[in-house]
Amino acid sequence: MQGKRILIVDDEENVISALKRTLVDENYEIEKASNGQEALEKLKVFPADIVLSDYMMPGMSGLEPLKQVKQLYPETIRIIITGRSDMQITIEAINNGDIFRFLLKPWDDEELKMTLRTAFQYHDLILDNKRLSATVKIQSSLLEEIKRKHPGITKVRREEDGSILFEDEDSDDIIQAFQIEEEN
């Protein structure tokens, strides 16, 4: 999981150290913050894929900054880790989309690792969906432009190499071919 970034937010340094020790073999880039405000500041310079936040912290709960993370960085996956299991808060946070998952302290190392792997896969799907959506918008605007330039085109065919062929509806002549380059 090289290049995957996690921001751990907890007011207890020993918890952050324990989480880092648990994840040392996963090769994640890990940054830490001791409270929600610090986490929001760190995200400006450390674009984390996942924010793993304690729930009970002085000043504000871990859920409050995660709601702000959702607004500012919607692709960032948000996970709460807590010593309390308040089902009402859990249900509300998950239903509102504020968090991906709740984990209880003390955590099971393998469950934590599996949760993070699943969260990274979900993050990758979000980014792929965003990229594909942008590609579809580009292709749609190209199609509209071609329709304006060449009224009557109704046949569009995608070749195995990814190119798009436009054929005249009356003659089956190829009017234009495009090779769409996908952005990485």
C-alpha positions as CSV (number, residue, x, y, z in Angstrom):
1,M,0.0,0.0,0.0
2,Q,2.8,2.3,-0.9
3,G,1.8,6.0,-1.2
4,K,-1.4,5.6,0.8
5,R,-1.8,8.3,3.4
6,I,-3.4,8.3,6.8
7,L,-3.9,11.1,9.2
8,I,-4.3,9.8,12.8
9,V,-6.1,12.2,15.1
10,D,-5.9,11.5,18.9
11,D,-5.2,13.5,22.0
12,E,-3.3,10.6,23.5
13,E,0.3,10.2,22.2
14,N,0.4,6.6,23.4
15,V,-2.6,5.7,21.2
16,I,-1.0,7.3,18.2
17,S,2.2,5.4,18.8
18,A,0.3,2.1,19.2
19,L,-1.6,2.7,16.0
20,K,1.7,3.5,14.2
21,R,3.3,0.4,15.5
22,T,0.3,-1.7,14.4
23,L,0.6,-0.3,10.9
24,V,4.4,-0.2,10.5
25,D,4.5,-3.2,8.1
26,E,1.8,-1.7,5.9
27,N,4.1,1.0,4.5
28,Y,1.5,3.8,4.8
29,E,2.5,7.4,5.0
30,I,1.2,8.4,8.5
31,E,0.9,11.9,9.9
32,K,-0.6,12.7,13.3
33,A,-2.6,15.5,14.9
34,S,-3.6,15.9,18.6
35,N,-7.0,17.5,18.0
36,G,-9.5,18.3,15.3
37,Q,-8.3,21.8,14.5
38,E,-4.7,20.6,14.1
39,A,-6.1,17.8,11.8
40,L,-7.8,20.3,9.6
41,E,-4.6,22.4,9.4
42,K,-2.5,19.3,8.6
43,L,-4.8,18.3,5.7
44,K,-4.0,21.5,3.9
45,V,-0.4,20.2,3.5
46,F,-0.9,16.4,3.9
47,P,-3.7,15.3,1.6
48,A,-4.6,12.1,3.5
49,D,-6.7,9.4,1.9
50,I,-8.0,8.4,5.3
51,V,-8.5,10.3,8.5
52,L,-8.6,7.9,11.5
53,S,-9.9,10.0,14.4
54,D,-10.6,9.4,18.1
55,Y,-14.1,10.2,19.1
56,M,-13.6,11.6,22.6
57,M,-11.1,14.5,22.6
58,P,-11.0,17.7,24.6
59,G,-12.6,20.7,23.0
60,M,-14.6,18.9,20.3
61,S,-15.6,15.4,19.5
62,G,-13.8,13.6,16.7
63,L,-17.0,13.7,14.7
64,E,-17.1,17.5,14.4
65,P,-13.8,17.8,12.4
66,L,-14.8,14.8,10.3
67,K,-17.9,16.6,9.2
68,Q,-15.7,19.5,8.1
69,V,-13.3,17.0,6.3
70,K,-16.4,15.7,4.5
71,Q,-17.2,19.2,3.2
72,L,-13.6,20.2,2.4
73,Y,-12.2,16.9,1.2
74,P,-15.2,14.7,0.1
75,E,-12.9,11.9,-1.3
76,T,-11.2,11.5,2.1
77,I,-12.4,8.4,4.0
78,R,-13.3,9.1,7.6
79,I,-13.0,6.5,10.4
80,I,-13.8,7.0,14.1
81,I,-11.9,5.0,16.7
82,T,-13.4,5.2,20.2
83,G,-13.5,3.6,23.7
84,R,-17.3,4.3,23.8
85,S,-19.9,2.5,21.8
86,D,-22.8,4.9,21.6
87,M,-25.1,3.3,19.0
88,Q,-27.1,6.4,18.4
89,I,-24.0,8.4,17.5
90,T,-22.7,5.6,15.4
91,I,-25.9,5.2,13.4
92,E,-26.3,8.9,12.9
93,A,-22.7,9.4,11.7
94,I,-22.9,6.5,9.3
95,N,-26.3,7.5,7.9
96,N,-25.2,11.1,7.4
97,G,-22.1,9.8,5.5
98,D,-19.8,11.5,7.9
99,I,-17.9,8.4,8.6
100,F,-17.0,5.1,6.8
101,R,-16.6,3.0,9.9
102,F,-16.5,3.0,13.7
103,L,-13.8,0.9,15.4
104,L,-13.7,0.2,19.2
105,K,-10.8,0.6,21.5
106,P,-9.0,-1.6,22.3
107,W,-8.9,-2.5,18.6
108,D,-8.1,-5.8,17.1
109,D,-4.9,-5.3,15.0
110,E,-6.2,-7.5,12.1
111,E,-9.6,-5.8,12.1
112,L,-7.9,-2.4,11.9
113,K,-5.7,-3.5,9.1
114,M,-8.6,-5.0,7.1
115,T,-10.7,-1.9,7.7
116,L,-8.0,0.3,6.4
117,R,-7.4,-1.9,3.3
118,T,-11.2,-1.8,2.6
119,A,-11.3,1.9,3.1
120,F,-8.4,2.4,0.7
121,Q,-10.1,0.2,-1.9
122,Y,-13.3,2.3,-1.4
123,H,-11.2,5.5,-1.8
124,D,-9.7,4.2,-5.0
125,L,-13.2,3.4,-6.3
126,I,-14.3,7.0,-5.5
127,L,-11.3,8.4,-7.5
128,D,-11.9,6.0,-10.4
129,N,-15.6,7.0,-10.5
130,K,-14.6,10.7,-10.5
131,R,-12.0,10.1,-13.3
132,L,-14.5,8.1,-15.4
133,S,-17.2,10.7,-14.9
134,A,-14.8,13.4,-16.2
135,T,-14.0,11.2,-19.2
136,V,-17.7,10.7,-20.0
137,K,-18.2,14.5,-19.8
138,I,-15.3,15.0,-22.3
139,Q,-16.6,12.4,-24.6
140,S,-20.2,13.8,-24.4
141,S,-19.0,17.3,-25.3
142,L,-16.9,15.8,-28.2
143,L,-20.0,14.0,-29.5
144,E,-22.1,17.2,-29.3
145,E,-19.5,19.1,-31.2
146,I,-19.4,16.4,-33.9
147,K,-23.2,16.4,-34.1
148,R,-23.1,20.2,-34.7
149,K,-20.4,19.9,-37.4
150,H,-21.9,16.8,-39.0
151,P,-25.7,16.7,-38.6
152,G,-27.2,13.3,-39.3
153,I,-24.5,11.2,-37.7
154,T,-26.2,8.4,-35.8
155,K,-23.8,5.6,-35.8
156,V,-21.0,5.7,-33.2
157,R,-18.8,2.7,-32.8
158,R,-16.0,2.1,-30.2
159,E,-13.0,0.1,-31.5
160,E,-11.0,-2.4,-29.4
161,D,-8.2,0.1,-29.1
162,G,-10.5,2.6,-27.5
163,S,-11.0,4.8,-30.5
164,I,-14.4,6.1,-31.4
165,L,-15.6,6.0,-35.1
166,F,-18.5,8.1,-36.4
167,E,-20.3,6.9,-39.5
168,D,-22.6,8.7,-41.8
169,E,-26.1,7.2,-41.3
170,D,-26.7,7.0,-45.1
171,S,-23.4,5.8,-46.5
172,D,-21.7,4.1,-43.6
173,D,-18.6,6.2,-44.4
174,I,-16.4,7.0,-41.5
175,I,-16.6,10.7,-40.9
176,Q,-14.2,11.1,-38.0
177,A,-12.2,8.9,-35.6
178,F,-11.0,9.9,-32.2
179,Q,-8.6,8.3,-29.8
180,I,-9.6,9.3,-26.3
181,E,-6.6,9.7,-23.9
182,E,-7.6,9.0,-20.3
183,E,-6.1,11.2,-17.6
184,N,-4.1,9.5,-14.8
